[in-house]
Amino acid sequence: MKAKYGIAAAVFVGAFAVVCGTFAAPGTSSLADAAIPRIDIAWPPSAANVQGMGLHFATATQAVAITADQAVQIAIDTRVGSAVASQASGVATHLVLFSDDNYPGTDVSQHGRCTVVTDADGKRHCSLAKTLAWVVTFEGVNYPLPGDDGAGPEYAHEVHVVVDAQTGEDLELFSYQ
């Protein structure tokens, strides 16, 4: 009788694992499920590509709470989506100290890590300085860019998602290609 219950329990656990693996909760799919190959890309981007955006990158060697794979998953879940990620010819991750002179918004309560500054034109904006972050790069994608000038949609073919390496917060997305 004990063997009968043991087999039934094993069958139930096996079926449960198959069902949970097949019907995972949103945001819990793994990088392996996306089958995006890891690639190496030149880093950091040339200053000419990002200087106008106010972005700066410095080498980071600190310990992090969020792994590179977790950062990729956060980038997929919060910014690029699985449909765009599945188009990628590759994904790269770089641990950096990330700064953005033009961080979106001026609400310090929303962006507690930024400093509100006023530029030469009198415009207020946040400045984000030396935040330990993963830059997750998706290459070979067709990512629709915001805005419509009437000429039809424009697409980026390489997008970078910045993820806080300590909290996992999605900080921003940028592209220059």
C-alpha positions in Angstrom: 0.0 0.0 0.0 2.9 2.4 0.8 4.4 1.8 -2.6 1.1 2.6 -4.3 1.0 6.0 -2.5 4.7 6.7 -3.2 4.2 6.1 -6.9 1.1 8.2 -7.0 3.0 11.0 -5.2 5.9 10.7 -7.6 3.5 10.9 -10.6 1.8 13.9 -9.1 5.1 15.7 -8.4 6.3 14.9 -12.0 3.0 16.2 -13.5 3.1 19.3 -11.3 6.7 20.0 -12.5 5.7 19.6 -16.1 2.7 21.8 -15.8 4.6 24.5 -13.8 7.4 24.4 -16.3 5.0 24.7 -19.2 2.8 27.4 -17.7 5.3 29.5 -15.8 4.1 32.7 -14.2 4.7 35.9 -16.3 8.2 37.2 -15.9 9.6 33.9 -14.8 10.8 32.5 -18.1 14.5 32.0 -18.2 17.2 33.3 -20.5 17.6 29.7 -21.7 14.0 29.6 -22.8 14.6 32.7 -25.0 17.6 30.9 -26.6 19.5 34.1 -27.2 23.2 33.5 -27.7 25.7 35.4 -25.6 28.0 37.7 -27.7 30.9 40.0 -27.1 30.6 43.5 -28.4 33.0 46.5 -28.3 32.4 48.3 -25.0 32.0 51.1 -24.0 30.3 52.7 -27.1 32.3 55.5 -28.7 31.8 58.8 -27.0 30.5 60.2 -30.4 27.6 57.7 -30.2 26.4 58.6 -26.7 27.8 62.0 -25.9 24.8 63.9 -27.1 22.6 61.7 -24.8 24.6 62.6 -21.7 25.5 59.0 -21.0 28.8 58.0 -19.3 30.2 54.6 -18.4 33.1 53.8 -16.1 34.6 50.4 -15.2 32.9 48.6 -12.3 34.3 45.8 -10.2 32.0 45.9 -7.2 30.0 42.9 -6.0 26.4 42.9 -7.2 23.1 41.5 -6.0 21.7 41.0 -9.5 23.4 38.5 -11.9 23.9 39.2 -15.6 21.3 36.5 -16.4 18.8 38.2 -14.1 19.5 41.5 -15.7 18.8 40.1 -19.1 15.5 38.7 -17.9 14.6 42.0 -16.3 15.4 43.8 -19.5 13.1 41.4 -21.4 10.3 41.7 -18.9 10.3 45.4 -18.5 11.5 46.9 -21.8 12.0 44.9 -24.9 9.5 42.1 -24.5 9.9 38.5 -25.5 8.8 39.0 -29.1 11.7 41.5 -29.7 14.1 39.5 -27.6 13.4 36.4 -29.7 14.6 38.3 -32.8 18.0 39.1 -31.2 21.0 37.7 -32.9 22.8 38.0 -29.6 22.8 39.6 -26.1 25.7 41.1 -24.3 26.0 42.3 -20.7 28.5 44.8 -19.2 28.8 45.8 -15.6 29.4 49.6 -15.4 29.2 52.6 -13.2 26.4 54.4 -15.2 25.8 58.1 -15.3 23.2 60.0 -17.2 23.2 63.8 -17.2 19.7 63.8 -18.6 17.9 61.2 -16.6 14.2 61.3 -17.4 12.0 63.4 -15.1 12.5 65.8 -12.2 10.5 64.0 -9.5 13.2 63.1 -7.0 10.7 61.1 -4.9 10.3 58.8 -8.0 14.0 58.7 -8.7 15.6 58.9 -5.3 19.1 58.4 -6.6 19.1 61.4 -8.9 19.9 65.0 -8.3 17.7 67.7 -9.9 19.8 70.2 -11.8 18.9 73.2 -13.9 20.7 73.4 -17.3 21.9 76.5 -19.1 18.5 76.9 -20.8 16.7 76.9 -17.4 15.3 73.4 -17.8 15.2 71.1 -14.8 16.1 67.5 -15.1 17.6 64.7 -13.1 21.2 63.7 -13.2 22.1 60.1 -12.3 25.7 59.6 -11.2 27.8 56.5 -11.0 25.1 53.9 -10.4 26.3 50.3 -10.4 24.4 48.8 -13.3 24.2 46.2 -16.0 23.9 47.4 -19.5 22.1 44.6 -21.4 22.5 44.9 -25.2 20.2 43.2 -27.7 21.7 43.0 -31.2 19.8 42.2 -34.5 16.4 43.4 -33.4 13.7 45.6 -34.9 12.7 47.7 -31.9 10.2 50.4 -32.7 11.3 53.9 -31.8 8.9 56.4 -30.2 7.6 59.3 -32.2 6.0 59.6 -35.6 7.2 62.2 -38.2 4.7 60.9 -40.8 7.4 58.9 -42.7 6.4 55.6 -41.0 7.9 53.8 -38.0 11.7 53.8 -37.4 13.4 50.9 -35.8 16.6 50.5 -33.7 18.6 47.4 -34.5 20.6 47.4 -31.3 19.1 48.4 -28.0 20.6 48.8 -24.6 18.7 48.4 -21.3 20.2 49.7 -18.1 19.4 47.7 -15.0 20.4 48.6 -11.5 22.9 45.8 -10.4 21.8 46.1 -6.7 18.1 46.4 -6.9 17.1 45.1 -10.3 15.3 48.3 -11.2 15.0 49.0 -14.9 16.6 52.4 -15.2 16.3 53.2 -18.9 16.6 52.1 -22.5 18.8 53.8 -25.1 19.8 53.2 -28.7 22.1 54.8 -31.2 21.9 52.2 -34.0 
